[in-house]
Amino acid sequence: AQSVTQLDSQVPVFEEAPVELRCNYSSSVSVYLFWYVQYPNQGLQLLLKYLSGSTLVKGINGFEAEFNKSQTSFHLRKPSVHISDTAEYFCAVIANTGGFKTIFGAGTRLFVKA
Amino acid sequence: DAGVIQSPRHEVTEMGQEVTLRCKLISGHNSLFWYRQTMMRGLELLIYFNNNVPIDDSGMPEDRFSAKMPNASFSTLKIQPSEPRDSAVYFCASIPAGQSLGEKLFFGSGTQLSVL
């Protein structure tokens, strides 16, 4: 079985500052990794995903994430945040052994202050 | 194409009443997922279907919950009888047919359920 741990439930940050949202996963098999974003009163949207290849993945809105197999981590980063990045961010995994069962972390609320 | 459509957007009911949540998939999608989101437990997978067949229902909390996919484009999640602890946002999500692993989920806007 897979599990996802998002280490921070809330991250407050000032506008134009860098941010890192942490994600660790646990799995006995190889996984695919995702970051989704949820804006207020909306469903989740994909930010980026790691399937294979380069461990640094770039997504939409200037976000990027780095897959670290030895540390079983997939942290999300942005060098300079905007007010509009205020949202909830979810890390997720799928085992690459078959099936589409996607397991999400508990989420990290990013709050960007002016 | 319209996205995943969930109805109703908001549902307020009294304890003991039956609640039915509905989801219409995007055309051409054949995998469907029901998730529940709460502050305490985050986003939990309740059940998922592939080609109208339930594949994994291990997340369904108890017998009060049931889900059906009567055809390729529609699903319902029923709670009978409902309890206050069922209050949450329920999301439906889908994946296009013929996709390989690693395809993203397409989410609906959710149904906010309040059981009084």
Interface residues (C-beta under 8 A of the other chain):
Chain A: Y32 F34 Y36 N41 Q42 G43 L44 Q45 L46 K49 L51 F90 I94 N96 G98 G99 F100 K101 T102 I103 F104 G105 A106 G107
Chain B: V4 S31 F33 Y35 R41 G42 L43 L45 Y48 N50 I55 D56 F91 A93 I95 L101 G102 E103 K104 L105 F107 G108 S109 G110
